[in-house]
Amino acid sequence: MPRLYIETFGCQMNEADSRYIVERAASAGYTVADAAEDANVVVLNTCTVRENAERRAYGRMNHFKALKACDPRVRLVVTGCLAEQDRDIMQRRAPHVDAVFGTRELALLGDRLAQWAQRDAALGEAPAGDRRDNMLRFALGGSADGVTDAFSHLRAFVTVQRGCSYYCTFCIVPQVRGRFDHRPAEAIVSDVSERIAQGAREIMLVGQTVNAWRDPADGSDFGDLFKRVAALPGLERLTFISPHPKDFSDKILDDLAAIAQLNPRIHLPLQSASNAMLRRMNRKYTLEQFDRVAGEIRRRIANAAITTDLIVGFPGESDADFEATLAYVRGGVFANAFTFIYSIRRGTPAAQWEQVPPDVAHARFTRLLDAQNDVTRRYHEAKVGRVVRALIAGDSKKDASRIAAKTTDNVTVVAPKPSDYGPEAPWLDVAVEAAHVWGCDGRVVGRARRFTESAEPVELPVISLV
C-alpha cells in the first residue's frame, strides 16, 4: 500500500489544508507514514507569513534531497503559501522537488495523488529493517502530521472561508491565498456533521478572517452560521479562528453568546495599541474601537479569555508607539498573546518602508513578551486549587507518563496518566496544582463521556516502589 508523509508549517488554515490532503490521499489508497523515509510521497505544506518560515521550508526541502538520492522514485511535493508565492522559482531553487501546488490547487494535488497511487502501490514497501540502524531517520527528524492516534479525532478543523480582502500592509495573505472566498453554509454544515459522526467532540471553524464570512447563497453572516452548526446533534464544543476585530457586529456577538457550546476563548488580533501604527498597518480600527469590542465580548460571554497577536518593530514604530502597546498589555486585557518581531514580506507595502533597527526591535520584543508572560502566568495561577474540565489531546510531549489536555479556554493542563482513561471518556476533570506561563500541572480526579455529563472518579496510577 502506498504511503504519504506530510509536514505542516504555519497557521490553523494550513493545518486544515493538511487534513484535507490526508483525506484525499486516504481515499486514493494511501496510508499515512510517521517518518519521511517510509513514504512514497512526501508533502511539505509551507508558510510565508514570516521570513523564518520561508527559510525553514527551503531548508526542509534540502533535507529531503537525501530521500531522492536514496530512492529517486520518491515524490517530493510542496504546497501552501510559499508554494503559491514562489511557484515560478521554487523548482529552480530546489530542482529535486517533483511538483508545486498553490493554495488554490489542493483539489489538483488530490487528483495527482490518485494518479500516483497505482504506481506507488506497485512499488511495494522497502524491506523492513531495524529503525535504530536507520541513520537517515535520525538525520531527517521532523514531525509528521495526519498520523492518527486514539485521540486525534476528538478535535476537528472545518474551513469556512479562504483568502482575505483587507490588505494589511504587513501581510502576504491576499497575494498567496487570494481575496475572500466563502464556502456555502450547506457544505460547511455537511463537513461538521461528518466530523461529529467520526467522533469529534470539538469543532473549530477556520478562516483567514472568519467572522467576515457570508453565505454566497443568501448573505447570512457568521453568527447565523454558528447557530446552524451549534444546532447539529452531538456537537459538544464549538470555537473558531481567526476573526478580525472590525467584523464583530453586536448582532454576531449576541449570536455567539447565545450558544451554550461556545468555547469562552476568543482570539482577537490587535497587532499594536498605537493608533498611528494601526493606520499604517491598514488595520481598519482604532484602539478605542478594539477596546470596545473586547469589552462587549466580556459583557456577553462569562469568563471570556481573550487572546491576541502582537507585532513589534513595525516600520515607523516610535518609542511612544511601543510604550502604548506595552501599557495596554500590562493592563491585563489578554489571557495570552502570540508576539512577533515584524518580518519583511516580499510584495507588501511595509517591505518598502524604513525599518526599525533590529536591536531596537529585539529589545522591545523582550519587554513585551515579559509583560504578557506576567499576565498569562497570573491568568493560569487563578486556576490553582480549582477543578477544570479539559479534552484529552494525547501524551505530554515532554513526558509520556503524563497526559495533556486542553480546557475550553485553550489552556494546556498536564497530569499523570490515570490507570483508566481513553477516548471513550475524553473529558478529564483536573485538579490544578501549579501554574506556569505555558499552562498548568495537576492530577486527574474524574472523567466524563460528554462535556455536559458528571464525571466518574478515576483510578489513581499505580506507583512501583521496587
CORKALIN-V33693 format. One record per residue. N is the residue number from 1. RES is the residue in one letter. PSI is psi in degrees with one decimal (NA if undefined). Layout:
{{N RES PSI} {N RES PSI}}
This chain:
{{1 M 131.2} {2 P 154.2} {3 R 144.5} {4 L 138.7} {5 Y 137.8} {6 I 136.5} {7 E 142.1} {8 T 130.2} {9 F 145.4} {10 G -147.9} {11 C -179.2} {12 Q -27.1} {13 M -42.2} {14 N -37.7} {15 E -42.1} {16 A -40.4} {17 D -39.3} {18 S -37.5} {19 R -37.1} {20 Y -44.4} {21 I -43.9} {22 V -41.5} {23 E -41.3} {24 R -39.1} {25 A -43.1} {26 A -39.3} {27 S -21.8} {28 A -0.7} {29 G 4.5} {30 Y 150.9} {31 T 163.7} {32 V 127.5} {33 A 147.2} {34 D 2.8} {35 A 139.7} {36 A -36.3} {37 E -7.1} {38 D 2.8} {39 A 152.8} {40 N -31.7} {41 V 129.5} {42 V 125.6} {43 V 128.8} {44 L 118.6} {45 N 109.3} {46 T 166.1} {47 C 152.2} {48 T 21.4} {49 V -27.6} {50 R 158.7} {51 E -37.1} {52 N -34.6} {53 A -38.3} {54 E -46.8} {55 R -42.7} {56 R -41.2} {57 A -47.0} {58 Y -35.6} {59 G -39.4} {60 R -39.0} {61 M -42.1} {62 N -35.3} {63 H -43.7} {64 F -6.6} {65 K -30.0} {66 A -33.3} {67 L -43.8} {68 K -34.0} {69 A -36.8} {70 C -35.8} {71 D 97.3} {72 P -13.7} {73 R -18.1} {74 V 135.8} {75 R 129.1} {76 L 119.3} {77 V 137.0} {78 V 132.5} {79 T -174.1} {80 G -170.5} {81 C -37.7} {82 L -36.8} {83 A -37.7} {84 E -45.3} {85 Q -41.6} {86 D 23.5} {87 R -31.0} {88 D -17.1} {89 I -12.8} {90 M -45.6} {91 Q -14.0} {92 R -38.1} {93 R -31.6} {94 A 77.7} {95 P -13.9} {96 H -7.2} {97 V 128.4} {98 D -34.0} {99 A 145.8} {100 V 126.2} {101 F 125.3} {102 G 177.5} {103 T -21.6} {104 R 17.8} {105 E 25.3} {106 L -35.8} {107 A -38.9} {108 L -38.0} {109 L -43.5} {110 G -39.6} {111 D -40.6} {112 R -38.6} {113 L -41.4} {114 A -37.8} {115 Q -36.7} {116 W -21.5} {117 A -43.7} {118 Q -42.8} {119 R -42.4} {120 D -34.1} {121 A -36.3} {122 A -23.8} {123 L -31.0} {124 G -177.7} {125 E 149.2} {126 A 151.4} {127 P 136.7} {128 A 139.7} {129 G 177.2} {130 D 116.5} {131 R -24.1} {132 R -21.8} {133 D 1.8} {134 N 92.5} {135 M -23.8} {136 L -37.6} {137 R -45.2} {138 F -35.2} {139 A -39.0} {140 L -40.9} {141 G -142.5} {142 G 163.3} {143 S 118.4} {144 A 144.5} {145 D 157.9} {146 G -2.4} {147 V 118.5} {148 T 148.6} {149 D -168.1} {150 A -16.9} {151 F -5.1} {152 S -22.2} {153 H -7.9} {154 L -28.0} {155 R 143.0} {156 A 138.9} {157 F 138.2} {158 V 121.3} {159 T 128.8} {160 V -19.1} {161 Q 145.6} {162 R 155.1} {163 G 175.0} {164 C 143.9} {165 S 17.1} {166 Y -21.5} {167 Y 54.3} {168 C 142.9} {169 T -11.9} {170 F -6.4} {171 C 137.6} {172 I -5.1} {173 V -47.7} {174 P -31.4} {175 Q -35.8} {176 V -18.2} {177 R -5.8} {178 G -179.4} {179 R 177.2} {180 F 131.9} {181 D 99.7} {182 H 128.8} {183 R 148.5} {184 P 145.8} {185 A -39.6} {186 E -39.6} {187 A -38.7} {188 I -48.8} {189 V -38.9} {190 S -43.6} {191 D -43.2} {192 V -43.5} {193 S -40.5} {194 E -42.1} {195 R -39.3} {196 I -42.1} {197 A -28.7} {198 Q -1.6} {199 G 6.2} {200 A 133.2} {201 R -24.4} {202 E 129.8} {203 I 131.5} {204 M 120.0} {205 L 127.2} {206 V 133.9} {207 G 156.9} {208 Q -36.5} {209 T 72.8} {210 V -36.2} {211 N 2.1} {212 A 0.3} {213 W 139.4} {214 R 137.8} {215 D 123.0} {216 P -23.5} {217 A -46.7} {218 D 1.5} {219 G 5.3} {220 S 152.3} {221 D -175.0} {222 F -35.8} {223 G -41.0} {224 D -42.7} {225 L -45.0} {226 F -41.0} {227 K -39.8} {228 R -44.1} {229 V -42.8} {230 A -25.0} {231 A -6.3} {232 L 135.2} {233 P 136.7} {234 G -10.0} {235 L 125.9} {236 E -44.9} {237 R 149.1} {238 L 133.2} {239 T -178.7} {240 F 159.0} {241 I 143.5} {242 S 128.7} {243 P 171.1} {244 H 133.7} {245 P -35.1} {246 K -17.2} {247 D 8.7} {248 F 88.9} {249 S 161.6} {250 D -35.7} {251 K -45.5} {252 I -42.5} {253 L -39.7} {254 D -42.7} {255 D -46.1} {256 L -45.1} {257 A -23.6} {258 A -4.3} {259 I 118.0} {260 A -30.9} {261 Q -2.7} {262 L 126.8} {263 N 136.5} {264 P 20.9} {265 R 119.6} {266 I 118.9} {267 H 124.8} {268 L 91.3} {269 P 121.1} {270 L -50.0} {271 Q -49.8} {272 S 148.8} {273 A 11.9} {274 S 123.9} {275 N -33.8} {276 A -41.6} {277 M -38.9} {278 L -39.7} {279 R -44.2} {280 R -32.4} {281 M -12.5} {282 N 45.3} {283 R -16.1} {284 K 21.9} {285 Y 160.4} {286 T 168.9} {287 L -39.6} {288 E -41.3} {289 Q -41.1} {290 F -47.0} {291 D -34.0} {292 R -43.7} {293 V -44.8} {294 A -41.5} {295 G -38.7} {296 E -35.2} {297 I -47.3} {298 R -33.4} {299 R -33.3} {300 R -33.5} {301 I 111.4} {302 A 135.0} {303 N 34.0} {304 A 133.9} {305 A 110.5} {306 I 124.6} {307 T 168.2} {308 T 174.1} {309 D 140.4} {310 L 140.7} {311 I 130.4} {312 V 155.4} {313 G 20.7} {314 F 145.0} {315 P 127.6} {316 G -4.6} {317 E 119.1} {318 S 173.0} {319 D -40.5} {320 A -39.3} {321 D -47.2} {322 F -43.3} {323 E -32.5} {324 A -42.7} {325 T -43.4} {326 L -45.0} {327 A -40.3} {328 Y -41.7} {329 V -42.7} {330 R -19.9} {331 G -6.4} {332 G 23.8} {333 V -36.2} {334 F 131.6} {335 A -30.5} {336 N 163.1} {337 A 141.8} {338 F 110.4} {339 T 132.5} {340 F 149.4} {341 I 134.9} {342 Y 135.8} {343 S 128.3} {344 I 130.7} {345 R 122.5} {346 R 135.4} {347 G 1.1} {348 T 151.9} {349 P -40.4} {350 A -22.0} {351 A -22.0} {352 Q -6.5} {353 W 163.0} {354 E 132.1} {355 Q 151.8} {356 V 134.9} {357 P 138.0} {358 P -39.1} {359 D -35.1} {360 V -45.3} {361 A -42.7} {362 H -39.3} {363 A -40.8} {364 R -41.5} {365 F -45.2} {366 T -44.4} {367 R -42.9} {368 L -42.1} {369 L -43.1} {370 D -41.1} {371 A -46.1} {372 Q -36.6} {373 N -38.4} {374 D -43.0} {375 V -43.5} {376 T -41.6} {377 R -42.4} {378 R -38.3} {379 Y -43.1} {380 H -36.0} {381 E -27.5} {382 A -15.7} {383 K -15.3} {384 V 132.4} {385 G -4.2} {386 R 161.4} {387 V 124.1} {388 V 149.4} {389 R 133.3} {390 A 148.5} {391 L 129.1} {392 I 133.6} {393 A -29.9} {394 G -166.1} {395 D 146.3} {396 S 137.5} {397 K -21.8} {398 K -15.0} {399 D 105.8} {400 A -10.6} {401 S -1.4} {402 R 152.7} {403 I 141.7} {404 A 143.8} {405 A 163.7} {406 K 129.8} {407 T 170.8} {408 T -20.0} {409 D 20.3} {410 N 31.9} {411 V 131.8} {412 T 130.8} {413 V 137.3} {414 V 137.3} {415 A 156.0} {416 P 141.5} {417 K 129.8} {418 P 164.1} {419 S -30.0} {420 D 95.8} {421 Y 158.4} {422 G 176.4} {423 P -17.0} {424 E -22.5} {425 A 76.1} {426 P -5.7} {427 W 120.8} {428 L 136.4} {429 D 118.6} {430 V 124.0} {431 A 112.9} {432 V 128.5} {433 E -22.4} {434 A 150.7} {435 A 147.8} {436 H 176.5} {437 V -39.7} {438 W -20.4} {439 G -144.5} {440 C 151.4} {441 D 152.4} {442 G -159.5} {443 R 144.1} {444 V 126.7} {445 V -9.7} {446 G 165.8} {447 R 151.0} {448 A 149.8} {449 R -33.8} {450 R 152.4} {451 F -37.3} {452 T -4.0} {453 E 155.2} {454 S 148.6} {455 A 146.5} {456 E 144.3} {457 P 151.7} {458 V 157.8} {459 E 132.3} {460 L 147.3} {461 P 143.3} {462 V 125.9} {463 I 119.3} {464 S 132.0} {465 L 5.5} {466 V NA}}
